Amino acid sequence: MQNDPQDGPVNIELNEDVAEGIYSNLAIITHSNSEFIVDFIKIMPGVPKPKVKSRIVLTPQHAKRLMKALKDNIARFESVNGLINDTDAPNNYPMHFGPPQGQA
């Protein structure tokens, strides 16, 4: 039986493994005419080839709903915590965190 959102709240199960979450500091988004694919990646220093940690496949409609939900939640977060510092400059340091360190 399929849940219809108009029927009321959906009873969702969250098991312990999924509840722990997966850390990601990079997302790559691709799309076709029928779906959006979001690959979540964790890049860490000293790891020569980062791997995709999770992949989410969405319909275009769900991708748009996710975008709206993120926009709304970011606005609520910023109203309480202040603006999130986001620069449009690309990250020139993909394999380590921060600019090159001086050497002695």
Phi and psi in radians as a Rosetta constraint file:
Dihedral C 1 N 2 CA 2 C 2 CIRCULARHARMONIC -1.614 0.35
Dihedral N 2 CA 2 C 2 N 3 CIRCULARHARMONIC 2.442 0.35
Dihedral C 2 N 3 CA 3 C 3 CIRCULARHARMONIC -1.371 0.35
Dihedral N 3 CA 3 C 3 N 4 CIRCULARHARMONIC 2.335 0.35
Dihedral C 3 N 4 CA 4 C 4 CIRCULARHARMONIC -1.835 0.35
Dihedral N 4 CA 4 C 4 N 5 CIRCULARHARMONIC 2.095 0.35
Dihedral C 4 N 5 CA 5 C 5 CIRCULARHARMONIC -0.962 0.35
Dihedral N 5 CA 5 C 5 N 6 CIRCULARHARMONIC -0.421 0.35
Dihedral C 5 N 6 CA 6 C 6 CIRCULARHARMONIC -1.368 0.35
Dihedral N 6 CA 6 C 6 N 7 CIRCULARHARMONIC -0.178 0.35
Dihedral C 6 N 7 CA 7 C 7 CIRCULARHARMONIC -1.363 0.35
Dihedral N 7 CA 7 C 7 N 8 CIRCULARHARMONIC -0.180 0.35
Dihedral C 7 N 8 CA 8 C 8 CIRCULARHARMONIC 2.124 0.35
Dihedral N 8 CA 8 C 8 N 9 CIRCULARHARMONIC -2.897 0.35
Dihedral C 8 N 9 CA 9 C 9 CIRCULARHARMONIC -1.072 0.35
Dihedral N 9 CA 9 C 9 N 10 CIRCULARHARMONIC 2.570 0.35
Dihedral C 9 N 10 CA 10 C 10 CIRCULARHARMONIC -1.761 0.35
Dihedral N 10 CA 10 C 10 N 11 CIRCULARHARMONIC 2.321 0.35
Dihedral C 10 N 11 CA 11 C 11 CIRCULARHARMONIC -1.440 0.35
Dihedral N 11 CA 11 C 11 N 12 CIRCULARHARMONIC 1.897 0.35
Dihedral C 11 N 12 CA 12 C 12 CIRCULARHARMONIC -1.879 0.35
Dihedral N 12 CA 12 C 12 N 13 CIRCULARHARMONIC 2.340 0.35
Dihedral C 12 N 13 CA 13 C 13 CIRCULARHARMONIC -1.743 0.35
Dihedral N 13 CA 13 C 13 N 14 CIRCULARHARMONIC 2.390 0.35
Dihedral C 13 N 14 CA 14 C 14 CIRCULARHARMONIC -2.217 0.35
Dihedral N 14 CA 14 C 14 N 15 CIRCULARHARMONIC 1.841 0.35
Dihedral C 14 N 15 CA 15 C 15 CIRCULARHARMONIC -1.390 0.35
Dihedral N 15 CA 15 C 15 N 16 CIRCULARHARMONIC 2.898 0.35
Dihedral C 15 N 16 CA 16 C 16 CIRCULARHARMONIC -1.071 0.35
Dihedral N 16 CA 16 C 16 N 17 CIRCULARHARMONIC -0.703 0.35
Dihedral C 16 N 17 CA 17 C 17 CIRCULARHARMONIC -1.084 0.35
Dihedral N 17 CA 17 C 17 N 18 CIRCULARHARMONIC -0.764 0.35
Dihedral C 17 N 18 CA 18 C 18 CIRCULARHARMONIC -1.263 0.35
Dihedral N 18 CA 18 C 18 N 19 CIRCULARHARMONIC -0.630 0.35
Dihedral C 18 N 19 CA 19 C 19 CIRCULARHARMONIC -1.086 0.35
Dihedral N 19 CA 19 C 19 N 20 CIRCULARHARMONIC -0.487 0.35
Dihedral C 19 N 20 CA 20 C 20 CIRCULARHARMONIC -1.156 0.35
Dihedral N 20 CA 20 C 20 N 21 CIRCULARHARMONIC -0.465 0.35
Dihedral C 20 N 21 CA 21 C 21 CIRCULARHARMONIC 1.344 0.35
Dihedral N 21 CA 21 C 21 N 22 CIRCULARHARMONIC 2.993 0.35
Dihedral C 21 N 22 CA 22 C 22 CIRCULARHARMONIC -2.252 0.35
Dihedral N 22 CA 22 C 22 N 23 CIRCULARHARMONIC 2.181 0.35
Dihedral C 22 N 23 CA 23 C 23 CIRCULARHARMONIC -1.282 0.35
Dihedral N 23 CA 23 C 23 N 24 CIRCULARHARMONIC 2.396 0.35
Dihedral C 23 N 24 CA 24 C 24 CIRCULARHARMONIC -2.482 0.35
Dihedral N 24 CA 24 C 24 N 25 CIRCULARHARMONIC 2.377 0.35
Dihedral C 24 N 25 CA 25 C 25 CIRCULARHARMONIC -2.135 0.35
Dihedral N 25 CA 25 C 25 N 26 CIRCULARHARMONIC 0.267 0.35
Dihedral C 25 N 26 CA 26 C 26 CIRCULARHARMONIC -2.694 0.35
Dihedral N 26 CA 26 C 26 N 27 CIRCULARHARMONIC 2.332 0.35
Dihedral C 26 N 27 CA 27 C 27 CIRCULARHARMONIC -2.201 0.35
Dihedral N 27 CA 27 C 27 N 28 CIRCULARHARMONIC 2.347 0.35
Dihedral C 27 N 28 CA 28 C 28 CIRCULARHARMONIC -2.030 0.35
Dihedral N 28 CA 28 C 28 N 29 CIRCULARHARMONIC 2.205 0.35
Dihedral C 28 N 29 CA 29 C 29 CIRCULARHARMONIC -1.989 0.35
Dihedral N 29 CA 29 C 29 N 30 CIRCULARHARMONIC 2.230 0.35
Dihedral C 29 N 30 CA 30 C 30 CIRCULARHARMONIC -2.234 0.35
Dihedral N 30 CA 30 C 30 N 31 CIRCULARHARMONIC 2.863 0.35
Dihedral C 30 N 31 CA 31 C 31 CIRCULARHARMONIC -2.687 0.35
Dihedral N 31 CA 31 C 31 N 32 CIRCULARHARMONIC 2.755 0.35
Dihedral C 31 N 32 CA 32 C 32 CIRCULARHARMONIC -2.115 0.35
Dihedral N 32 CA 32 C 32 N 33 CIRCULARHARMONIC -2.959 0.35
Dihedral C 32 N 33 CA 33 C 33 CIRCULARHARMONIC -1.293 0.35
Dihedral N 33 CA 33 C 33 N 34 CIRCULARHARMONIC -0.186 0.35
Dihedral C 33 N 34 CA 34 C 34 CIRCULARHARMONIC -2.154 0.35
Dihedral N 34 CA 34 C 34 N 35 CIRCULARHARMONIC -0.134 0.35
Dihedral C 34 N 35 CA 35 C 35 CIRCULARHARMONIC -2.745 0.35
Dihedral N 35 CA 35 C 35 N 36 CIRCULARHARMONIC 2.723 0.35
Dihedral C 35 N 36 CA 36 C 36 CIRCULARHARMONIC -1.926 0.35
Dihedral N 36 CA 36 C 36 N 37 CIRCULARHARMONIC 2.402 0.35
Dihedral C 36 N 37 CA 37 C 37 CIRCULARHARMONIC -2.095 0.35
Dihedral N 37 CA 37 C 37 N 38 CIRCULARHARMONIC 2.177 0.35
Dihedral C 37 N 38 CA 38 C 38 CIRCULARHARMONIC -2.007 0.35
Dihedral N 38 CA 38 C 38 N 39 CIRCULARHARMONIC 2.014 0.35
Dihedral C 38 N 39 CA 39 C 39 CIRCULARHARMONIC -1.755 0.35
Dihedral N 39 CA 39 C 39 N 40 CIRCULARHARMONIC 2.195 0.35
Dihedral C 39 N 40 CA 40 C 40 CIRCULARHARMONIC -1.790 0.35
Dihedral N 40 CA 40 C 40 N 41 CIRCULARHARMONIC 2.231 0.35
Dihedral C 40 N 41 CA 41 C 41 CIRCULARHARMONIC -2.223 0.35
Dihedral N 41 CA 41 C 41 N 42 CIRCULARHARMONIC 2.554 0.35
Dihedral C 41 N 42 CA 42 C 42 CIRCULARHARMONIC -1.975 0.35
Dihedral N 42 CA 42 C 42 N 43 CIRCULARHARMONIC 2.048 0.35
Dihedral C 42 N 43 CA 43 C 43 CIRCULARHARMONIC -1.785 0.35
Dihedral N 43 CA 43 C 43 N 44 CIRCULARHARMONIC 2.185 0.35
Dihedral C 43 N 44 CA 44 C 44 CIRCULARHARMONIC -2.259 0.35
Dihedral N 44 CA 44 C 44 N 45 CIRCULARHARMONIC 2.628 0.35
Dihedral C 44 N 45 CA 45 C 45 CIRCULARHARMONIC -1.026 0.35
Dihedral N 45 CA 45 C 45 N 46 CIRCULARHARMONIC 2.448 0.35
Dihedral C 45 N 46 CA 46 C 46 CIRCULARHARMONIC 1.406 0.35
Dihedral N 46 CA 46 C 46 N 47 CIRCULARHARMONIC -0.023 0.35
Dihedral C 46 N 47 CA 47 C 47 CIRCULARHARMONIC -1.737 0.35
Dihedral N 47 CA 47 C 47 N 48 CIRCULARHARMONIC 1.911 0.35
Dihedral C 47 N 48 CA 48 C 48 CIRCULARHARMONIC -1.196 0.35
Dihedral N 48 CA 48 C 48 N 49 CIRCULARHARMONIC -0.518 0.35
Dihedral C 48 N 49 CA 49 C 49 CIRCULARHARMONIC -2.399 0.35
Dihedral N 49 CA 49 C 49 N 50 CIRCULARHARMONIC 1.588 0.35
Dihedral C 49 N 50 CA 50 C 50 CIRCULARHARMONIC -1.057 0.35
Dihedral N 50 CA 50 C 50 N 51 CIRCULARHARMONIC 2.604 0.35
Dihedral C 50 N 51 CA 51 C 51 CIRCULARHARMONIC -1.989 0.35
Dihedral N 51 CA 51 C 51 N 52 CIRCULARHARMONIC 2.658 0.35
Dihedral C 51 N 52 CA 52 C 52 CIRCULARHARMONIC -1.149 0.35
Dihedral N 52 CA 52 C 52 N 53 CIRCULARHARMONIC 2.204 0.35
Dihedral C 52 N 53 CA 53 C 53 CIRCULARHARMONIC -1.639 0.35
Dihedral N 53 CA 53 C 53 N 54 CIRCULARHARMONIC -0.478 0.35
Dihedral C 53 N 54 CA 54 C 54 CIRCULARHARMONIC -2.763 0.35
Dihedral N 54 CA 54 C 54 N 55 CIRCULARHARMONIC 2.558 0.35
Dihedral C 54 N 55 CA 55 C 55 CIRCULARHARMONIC -2.247 0.35
Dihedral N 55 CA 55 C 55 N 56 CIRCULARHARMONIC 2.280 0.35
Dihedral C 55 N 56 CA 56 C 56 CIRCULARHARMONIC -2.053 0.35
Dihedral N 56 CA 56 C 56 N 57 CIRCULARHARMONIC 2.263 0.35
Dihedral C 56 N 57 CA 57 C 57 CIRCULARHARMONIC -1.940 0.35
Dihedral N 57 CA 57 C 57 N 58 CIRCULARHARMONIC 2.204 0.35
Dihedral C 57 N 58 CA 58 C 58 CIRCULARHARMONIC -2.225 0.35
Dihedral N 58 CA 58 C 58 N 59 CIRCULARHARMONIC 2.613 0.35
Dihedral C 58 N 59 CA 59 C 59 CIRCULARHARMONIC -1.261 0.35
Dihedral N 59 CA 59 C 59 N 60 CIRCULARHARMONIC 2.782 0.35
Dihedral C 59 N 60 CA 60 C 60 CIRCULARHARMONIC -0.984 0.35
Dihedral N 60 CA 60 C 60 N 61 CIRCULARHARMONIC -0.641 0.35
Dihedral C 60 N 61 CA 61 C 61 CIRCULARHARMONIC -1.149 0.35
Dihedral N 61 CA 61 C 61 N 62 CIRCULARHARMONIC -0.755 0.35
Dihedral C 61 N 62 CA 62 C 62 CIRCULARHARMONIC -1.200 0.35
Dihedral N 62 CA 62 C 62 N 63 CIRCULARHARMONIC -0.611 0.35
Dihedral C 62 N 63 CA 63 C 63 CIRCULARHARMONIC -1.074 0.35
Dihedral N 63 CA 63 C 63 N 64 CIRCULARHARMONIC -0.731 0.35
Dihedral C 63 N 64 CA 64 C 64 CIRCULARHARMONIC -1.178 0.35
Dihedral N 64 CA 64 C 64 N 65 CIRCULARHARMONIC -0.697 0.35
Dihedral C 64 N 65 CA 65 C 65 CIRCULARHARMONIC -1.103 0.35
Dihedral N 65 CA 65 C 65 N 66 CIRCULARHARMONIC -0.692 0.35
Dihedral C 65 N 66 CA 66 C 66 CIRCULARHARMONIC -1.095 0.35
Dihedral N 66 CA 66 C 66 N 67 CIRCULARHARMONIC -0.760 0.35
Dihedral C 66 N 67 CA 67 C 67 CIRCULARHARMONIC -1.027 0.35
Dihedral N 67 CA 67 C 67 N 68 CIRCULARHARMONIC -0.789 0.35
Dihedral C 67 N 68 CA 68 C 68 CIRCULARHARMONIC -1.127 0.35
Dihedral N 68 CA 68 C 68 N 69 CIRCULARHARMONIC -0.717 0.35
Dihedral C 68 N 69 CA 69 C 69 CIRCULARHARMONIC -1.144 0.35
Dihedral N 69 CA 69 C 69 N 70 CIRCULARHARMONIC -0.722 0.35
Dihedral C 69 N 70 CA 70 C 70 CIRCULARHARMONIC -1.107 0.35
Dihedral N 70 CA 70 C 70 N 71 CIRCULARHARMONIC -0.768 0.35
Dihedral C 70 N 71 CA 71 C 71 CIRCULARHARMONIC -1.033 0.35
Dihedral N 71 CA 71 C 71 N 72 CIRCULARHARMONIC -0.793 0.35
Dihedral C 71 N 72 CA 72 C 72 CIRCULARHARMONIC -1.117 0.35
Dihedral N 72 CA 72 C 72 N 73 CIRCULARHARMONIC -0.774 0.35
Dihedral C 72 N 73 CA 73 C 73 CIRCULARHARMONIC -1.204 0.35
Dihedral N 73 CA 73 C 73 N 74 CIRCULARHARMONIC -0.633 0.35
Dihedral C 73 N 74 CA 74 C 74 CIRCULARHARMONIC -1.128 0.35
Dihedral N 74 CA 74 C 74 N 75 CIRCULARHARMONIC -0.734 0.35
Dihedral C 74 N 75 CA 75 C 75 CIRCULARHARMONIC -1.065 0.35
Dihedral N 75 CA 75 C 75 N 76 CIRCULARHARMONIC -0.750 0.35
Dihedral C 75 N 76 CA 76 C 76 CIRCULARHARMONIC -1.148 0.35
Dihedral N 76 CA 76 C 76 N 77 CIRCULARHARMONIC -0.733 0.35
Dihedral C 76 N 77 CA 77 C 77 CIRCULARHARMONIC -1.039 0.35
Dihedral N 77 CA 77 C 77 N 78 CIRCULARHARMONIC -0.849 0.35
Dihedral C 77 N 78 CA 78 C 78 CIRCULARHARMONIC -1.164 0.35
Dihedral N 78 CA 78 C 78 N 79 CIRCULARHARMONIC -0.520 0.35
Dihedral C 78 N 79 CA 79 C 79 CIRCULARHARMONIC -1.178 0.35
Dihedral N 79 CA 79 C 79 N 80 CIRCULARHARMONIC -0.446 0.35
Dihedral C 79 N 80 CA 80 C 80 CIRCULARHARMONIC -1.666 0.35
Dihedral N 80 CA 80 C 80 N 81 CIRCULARHARMONIC -0.709 0.35
Dihedral C 80 N 81 CA 81 C 81 CIRCULARHARMONIC -1.879 0.35
Dihedral N 81 CA 81 C 81 N 82 CIRCULARHARMONIC -0.088 0.35
Dihedral C 81 N 82 CA 82 C 82 CIRCULARHARMONIC 1.620 0.35
Dihedral N 82 CA 82 C 82 N 83 CIRCULARHARMONIC 2.930 0.35
Dihedral C 82 N 83 CA 83 C 83 CIRCULARHARMONIC -1.112 0.35
Dihedral N 83 CA 83 C 83 N 84 CIRCULARHARMONIC 2.460 0.35
Dihedral C 83 N 84 CA 84 C 84 CIRCULARHARMONIC -1.394 0.35
Dihedral N 84 CA 84 C 84 N 85 CIRCULARHARMONIC 2.202 0.35
Dihedral C 84 N 85 CA 85 C 85 CIRCULARHARMONIC -1.268 0.35
Dihedral N 85 CA 85 C 85 N 86 CIRCULARHARMONIC 1.941 0.35
Dihedral C 85 N 86 CA 86 C 86 CIRCULARHARMONIC -2.307 0.35
Dihedral N 86 CA 86 C 86 N 87 CIRCULARHARMONIC 2.084 0.35
Dihedral C 86 N 87 CA 87 C 87 CIRCULARHARMONIC -1.806 0.35
Dihedral N 87 CA 87 C 87 N 88 CIRCULARHARMONIC 2.602 0.35
Dihedral C 87 N 88 CA 88 C 88 CIRCULARHARMONIC -1.436 0.35
Dihedral N 88 CA 88 C 88 N 89 CIRCULARHARMONIC -0.096 0.35
Dihedral C 88 N 89 CA 89 C 89 CIRCULARHARMONIC -1.168 0.35
Dihedral N 89 CA 89 C 89 N 90 CIRCULARHARMONIC 2.357 0.35
Dihedral C 89 N 90 CA 90 C 90 CIRCULARHARMONIC -1.148 0.35
Dihedral N 90 CA 90 C 90 N 91 CIRCULARHARMONIC 2.668 0.35
Dihedral C 90 N 91 CA 91 C 91 CIRCULARHARMONIC -1.343 0.35
Dihedral N 91 CA 91 C 91 N 92 CIRCULARHARMONIC 1.913 0.35
Dihedral C 91 N 92 CA 92 C 92 CIRCULARHARMONIC -1.516 0.35
Dihedral N 92 CA 92 C 92 N 93 CIRCULARHARMONIC 0.073 0.35
Dihedral C 92 N 93 CA 93 C 93 CIRCULARHARMONIC -2.200 0.35
Dihedral N 93 CA 93 C 93 N 94 CIRCULARHARMONIC 1.109 0.35
Dihedral C 93 N 94 CA 94 C 94 CIRCULARHARMONIC -1.206 0.35
Dihedral N 94 CA 94 C 94 N 95 CIRCULARHARMONIC -0.435 0.35
Dihedral C 94 N 95 CA 95 C 95 CIRCULARHARMONIC -1.777 0.35
Dihedral N 95 CA 95 C 95 N 96 CIRCULARHARMONIC -0.023 0.35
Dihedral C 95 N 96 CA 96 C 96 CIRCULARHARMONIC -2.621 0.35
Dihedral N 96 CA 96 C 96 N 97 CIRCULARHARMONIC 2.928 0.35
Dihedral C 96 N 97 CA 97 C 97 CIRCULARHARMONIC -1.739 0.35
Dihedral N 97 CA 97 C 97 N 98 CIRCULARHARMONIC 2.057 0.35
Dihedral C 97 N 98 CA 98 C 98 CIRCULARHARMONIC 1.676 0.35
Dihedral N 98 CA 98 C 98 N 99 CIRCULARHARMONIC 3.029 0.35
Dihedral C 98 N 99 CA 99 C 99 CIRCULARHARMONIC -1.240 0.35
Dihedral N 99 CA 99 C 99 N 100 CIRCULARHARMONIC 2.922 0.35
Dihedral C 99 N 100 CA 100 C 100 CIRCULARHARMONIC -1.001 0.35
Dihedral N 100 CA 100 C 100 N 101 CIRCULARHARMONIC 2.457 0.35
Dihedral C 100 N 101 CA 101 C 101 CIRCULARHARMONIC -1.544 0.35
Dihedral N 101 CA 101 C 101 N 102 CIRCULARHARMONIC 2.527 0.35
Dihedral C 101 N 102 CA 102 C 102 CIRCULARHARMONIC -1.169 0.35
Dihedral N 102 CA 102 C 102 N 103 CIRCULARHARMONIC 2.660 0.35
Dihedral C 102 N 103 CA 103 C 103 CIRCULARHARMONIC -2.078 0.35
Dihedral N 103 CA 103 C 103 N 104 CIRCULARHARMONIC 2.563 0.35
